[in-house]
Amino acid sequence: MSSFLTFLCLVSMVIPASIANIFVYPVYKKLSVRISDYIVRVLAPRLFAILYTYRKFHFWGYDEKKNDLPENFIVIANHQSLLDIPLFMKYFKERSVRFIAKDTLSRHIPLVSEMLRAHEHCMIPRKAKPMEAIRYIADFGKRVVERNQVPILFPEGSRTRDGNVGKFFSAGFRQLSESSGLPVVVCALDGGWKLRDIRKLMTNLKYGCYRVKILKIYDAPKSKEDCNAILEESRILMQQQIEYWRQLPTNKK
């Protein structure tokens, strides 16, 4: 019964804003932006509230280093699920976050697609050549600085199946760092890999959890070598944090 109620609540939450944004975005972008703001500020936190109410699914956001955050920064994190997007919207709710992602996310995904386009996230065409992708990221890096937004990059490039940290690709991070000149905040997250599809979503929600934490804050890298060193150390820190979390009960922060 709780599974049905969870599904019903999620659907009733998603459908009105999704349909409204689908029809509004092509003709009235300003209104689409307001709808997208509502999705980020209200619906993303509400998603986790519903999951806790009906499935006792915990969101654990660790705030120890939040007071040390610079005024603006780049976030790099491991990537496990599409739910990583609302996860970071909730975790950095005081900030205006923007993601770098493949443009397949900007089509046919309820609640997400029009929001990503209306808020001008960096949507890179899947078939883009390397130099074309670099230009997208370079323009995005300048834009987030001008607008005081927080760019979020997943250096793995795609979601991992078992939740362990995969190989990092450095080109996108180097370009984002060069074009923005921002400090780098390293985050780890865990729990999303168990919710990769509808079947896993229904079976793994109950008493599950999603964790996110700031691990380290770096000064803005000055060179290619600095970027590579940050990525190398960050990958190790993320994996160590995930392994520690997996020793904890899901109901313990």
N, C-alpha and C positions, 0 to 999 in steps of 0.2 A: 504493500500500500504506500509506503514512504517513497519508493522508487517512482510510482505513478504521480504522486503529489509533487515530487521534485521536478519531474519532466513537465508536468502541467504548469508549474510556477515559472520554470525557465522559458517555456514556449510563450506563455502569456506576457512575460517580460520582454522577450526578444522581438516578437512579431510587430507590435505597433511602431516602435522606433525604426525597425528595419524597413517596413513597408513605406513609412513616411519618407525616409531618407532616399529610398530607391526612386520615388516619384519626384521628390523635391530637388535632388542634386543636379539633374540636367538643366533645370529651368531657374533655380533660385539658390545660388551657392551660399549666400549669406545665411539663409534659413537653414540650409544643410549644415553649415558650420555650427549653428546653435543646437541643432539636433545632435550633432556629433559631440559637442561639449556636454550635453546631457548624458550621452552614452558613457563618456569618460568619467564624469563627476558623480553620476548617480547610479547608472546601471552596472558598471564594473564592480564597485563595492557591494552592490546589492546581490550580484551573482554569488559572491562568497558567503553572504549572509543567508541566502536560500540554501546553499549547500550545507552550511552548518546546522541550520534549523531542522532540515528534514533527513540529513544523512550523517550528521555529526562529523562533517568534513572540516578540518581545521585549516585556517590560514595563519601561518606563523611568519610574521615580518619582524626581523630583528633590527632594532633602532639604535644600537650602541654607537655607531659611527655617524649617524645622521647630523649631529651637531658639528661635525668636523667637515662637512661638505663645503666645497667652494661655491661661489655664486653660480657658476655654470660649469658643466663638465660633460665628458663622454662617459657613457656606461657600456662596459663589455660584460657579457654573461654567457653561460652555457645555455643551450636551447633544447627543450624537451617537448613542447606542445604549443598549439595555437593559444592555449590558455595562458602562456607566458605573457601575452599582450595585456589582458586585463589584470594579470598579476602585477606587472610593473605599473600599470595605471593606478592601482590601489596603493602599492608600496610607496610610489613617489607622487601621491595625490596632491602635494603642495606645489608640484612642478608641472610644467607643460612638456610632456615627453613626446618624442617622435622616433619612429622605428625605421630601420633600413631592412627591406624585405623584398622578396621576389614579387613581381606584379601579379602573379596568379592569386595572391591574397586580396587583390583589389577588385575581384570579380566573383560574384555568386556565393559569397559567404555572409550569411545573415548577421546583421549588426556591425560587422567588421569592415566589409569592403568599401561602402560609401563613406564610412567614417575615416578610413585611411586616406581616401582620395580628397575628401573635403578638408581635412587637416593638413594636407600636403606632406604626408610621410614620403620617404624616399622609396619609390616603387621601381625596382630595376627589372627590365624585361628579361625573361628567362633566357631568351636567345641573344641577348646583347653581347657584343664582342667585348673583350677585356677593356679596351680603351674607352668604349662607350660607357661601360659600367663605371669606370673611374670618373668620367665627366659628370655622371649623375651624382656620385658621392661628393665630388668637389663642390658642385653647386649647392648640394644639400648642406654641406659643412658650413659654407658661408651664410646660408639662409638661417640656420639655427642660431648662429652667433648674433645675427642682426635682430632676431626675434626673441632672444633670451630663452631658447628652448633647450631641452636636454635630449641629445641623440642617443639612441640605444642600438647597439650592434651585437649580433651573435656571430662571433668569428668562426664557428663551426659551419655556418652557412645553411645547415639543414638540421632537422630534429633527430636526436639519437633515439634508438629503439629501446635501449636498456637503461637509459639515464646516465650512463657514464660519459665523461667528457671526451668528445671525439677530437679529431685533428683540427687545428686552427689554421685558417688561411689569413695571411698577413696583408695582402694588397689593399683590401677595403679599409682596414683599420689604419694603415699608414696614410692613405689618402684623406680619410676623415680627420685624422690628427693634424695633417699638414694644412688642410684647408680651414680648419677651425681654430687650431692653436690652443685647444682646451686641455685641462688636466683630465686624468683618466680614473674613473671609479670602477673597481672590479667587484662584481656581484656573483654569488653562486645561488642557484635555485635547484630544488628537487621536489619531485612528486608528480610533475606533469607527464612524464613518460608512461605512467600507469593509466593515463586518460587520453591516449592517442586517438581512439576511435569510439564510436557509439557503444560497441560491445564492452570495451574496457571501461568506458565512462560509467555504465550501469553497474558493472560488477565490482569496480575498485573504489567507488566513491565512499561507501559506508565506512566510517571510522578512519578514513584516509587523511592525508594532510599535504599541504603545499608550503614549502619553506623558501624564504629568500633572505639574503643577508649581504651586507657590504663587507668585503674582505679586506680591501686595501685601497688607498687613495694615492695615486702617483702624480707628480708634477707633469706638466705638459712635456711629452717627449720632444727632443730636439733633432733627432736623426733617425734613420732607418734602423740603426743598431739599438737605439733606445726603444723603438716600437717592438722590435723582435724580442728584446729582453723582457719587456712588460708582458707580451703574449706568452712567452715561455714560462715565466714565473706564475702568471695568472692561471694558466691551465693546471699547474700543479696544485695551487691553492684551492681551486674549485673542486678538483677531484678529492683532495684531502677532506674538505668540508662535507662533501656528499657522503663520503665513507663514514665520517663521524655521525652525521645525521641518521644514517641508516641503522645505527646501533640504538637509537632512541625510540621509545614508544611513540606512536603517531599522536597521542594526546598530550605529549610533554614537549614544552617549548625548550 
